[in-house]
Amino acid sequence: MKIALGCDHGGFVLKKEIVHLLEQSGHTIIDLGCHSEESVDYPDYADKVCQAIKDERCVRGILICGTGIGMSMAANRHRHIRAALCHEAVTAKLSREHNDANVLCLGARVLGVSIALDVVRVWLTTEFAGGRHLRRISMMG
């Protein structure tokens, strides 16, 4: 799967761990930044990842900032995006199964690396259930 990655300075270290996991799992990664711990503005990177999905350069995206809240808010401003802020495997699974989330948001300052990687694994391997959930997603436009 082709996945767009974006982070701000607060998510830079965790992004490197996620890149390693994705590469080991055989996914294609489009790293849209940031590329250091120097302070940057998270909405810029959320926009880049969301645009990559809109343009169909990537199927899904992962956004990381300190808490994941800012990235989630910025990503969900885009009409074609269903961004989910997940803190453990259950919300990751349900965000895909019930909501067909196409962007995963993570908080590097609130999650340990092993939990974050588990969330990513579950999120990437869970399929959308469709059915009654499709109707509800369609209601959002």
N, C-alpha and C positions, 0 to 999 in steps of 0.2 A: 504494500500500500504506500502511496505517496503522501507524506505528512509534512505540513508546514510547521515550523517551530519559531516561536518568538518569545522574547523575554525582555525585562528591563534589568537594571543593574542588580536588583534584589533577587532575581531569578537566574542570574548567569551561572552560578556554580551548579545548581540543580539541573539546568539545561544540559550541561556537559555530561552529567550522569545519564540523563534521558537519551541523549544522542547515542551514547555507548550501548544502551539497552536496545534502542531501535535498530542500530546497525547490526547487532548480534542477532536480532530477530528477522533480518532480511528486508526491512522497510527502506524505502527511498526517502531521504530527508532533504527538505529545502530549509536551510537555516537562514532566517530573515533577520537575525540579530536579536539583541545587541551582542557585541563581541568582546566585552570587557566589563569590569565592575564600575566603570566610570558612570556617573549619574546621567540618566536619560529619561525621556518622557514615555511612559508605558502606552498611552493611546497611539503613538506612532507605530509601535510594533504590533499592537492589536489590529490596527488598520491594514498593515502589510499582510498579516496572516489571513485575515478575512477576505482581502482582495484576491489572494492566491486560491482560496476556495471558490470564490465567485467566478473567477476566470477559469476554473477547472484545471488549474495547474497542480492542485492537490485535492485529495479526497477529504481529508480531515486536518485539523490543526491542534496544536498544543501551545498554550500561552502560560507563562510563569512570571509572577511578580512576588513581592513580599508576602502578601496574604492571598492573592488570587482574586480579591474583590475588585480591584481597579480594572484588571484585565477582563474580568467577566462583564463588568458594566460597559466597558468600551466595546467589547466584541458584540454584545447583544444589541447595540445601537444599529447594527447592520441587519437588514431585513432577512437576508438569506442565511443568517447564522443562528444556531441554537447552541449557545455556549453554556456549559455546566461547570460550576465550581464544585469540585469533589474533594472530600477529605478522607475517604476510605473506600474500600472495594464495593460496598453495597450501593452507595450513591453513584459510583462509576458505572456499575452494571445497570442500574435502573435508568440512568441518564441516556444510555444507549438503547436499552430494551423498550422503554416507554416513551422517550422523548426524541430518539434518533439524534442525539447531540452530535454535532459535527466539529465542535471545538471543546477541548478539555482545558479547564483553567485550574492551576495549582498555585498554592502559596508556599514558597520556599522557606519562609520564616516560621511557618506553623506546622509543617510536615517534616518528619524525618525522611531521609533518603529512601530507606527500605519501604516505608509506607507509600511514598510517592511513586516508586517504581512498581509496586503492586497495583496501585490505582491505574497507572498507565497500561500495564499488562491486561488487566480486566477490561478496561475501557476499549482497548484495541481488539479484543477477541470476542466481545459481546455484540451480537447482531440485533437489529431493530425487529421487534415483534410484529409490527404492523397492526392489522385489525383495527380495533376501536381506537388505538393510539394514533393511527394515521389520520383519522377524522379530526381528532383534536389538534394535531399539528397543522392540518390544513386550515383550521379556524384562525390560526395566527398569521396566515398569509404566506 
